[in-house]
């Protein structure tokens, strides 16, 4: 059951089966009237960003006295960040609780990012996820777990333990297959213990514009022969939507499979796909390029504040995610002919993105620790 938001453009997406969450980079969005207004407009969840939040805490003078007090008391930068964010995350979860209840636990969550430093340590990831889950103590919190090899091991354990998990840093179909396998196996582990499934929610996050950035870089490197260079140029900006469409077909196959039926009988929720990083890469593109192309039933789209404003201003809802599916396979073949292996690109993106986010988190925490 959706949330009636007075017929605005987000409600049009809800009628097509797609939920809209906000990519939150500033803590002021998590509290008070700003969030209440967003929920009234139809925002059904919050995807927080640790780098953005830590940077905002360091720059916003409203937090300065508490930061100094904590630092004088000997708190490390990560402890300062946690102290500042936990109450706000709880408040956001409380504000979204009505959405959570009205949708049977499908929406109304606040996504919380684990430290990316743990991305390749399954035991540490599981331990930290359990600690945060207990510390925040809200049923509509969702823990973001990087979909590395170690992260998948941790994800299976966390799902079996009854935690809500968002698998992040997914850039391709091969890794997505492993993510949904971990989710299904975690649910099966839970059934084996005769534990309920109905309130476990999970998402699989596809980082959309990152895919085009990486593939376009390889297409731009095709310089000769001239006819291949021209063909490569014509393929720019098409890979991300195609990968998302292909992954969505994998999702539909998984929930139509015999394996899913006993899980559904225990009231398991499907692991929806979440489109993140839906801002455009080029000013030559429509500002709603990705949002408009990825509208599909039983999916979630996360919008930055700027993209949300653009959609509310001139977005148009139409079921686009399954259009021109034959062209998806044709595109994959054309990319392969040009020497572009999407599995290789996906693996490289995972490594680069996690490395970049580790560096960014460290920088943000350093700024937070020295804020004065």
Buried (B, 14 or more C-beta within 10 A) or exposed (E): EBBEBEEBBBBBBBEBBBBBBBBBBBBEBBBEEEBEEBBEBBBBBBBBBBBBBBBBBBEBEEBBEEBEEBBEEEBEBBBBBBBBBBEBBBBBBBBBBEBBEBBBBBBBBBBBBBBBBBBBBBEBBBEBBBEBBEEBEBBBBBBBBBBBEBBBBBBBBBBBBBBBBBBBBBBBBEBBEBBBBBBBBBBBBBBEEEBEBEBBBBBBBBBBBBBBBBBBEBBEEBEEEEEBBEBBEEBBBBBBBBBBBBBBBBBBEBBEEEEBEEBEEBEBBBBBBBBBBBBBBEEEBEBBBBBBBBBBEBBBBBBBBEBBEBBBEEBEBEEBBBBEBEEBEEBBEBBEEBEBEBEEBBBBBBEEBBEEBBEBBBEBBEBBBEBE
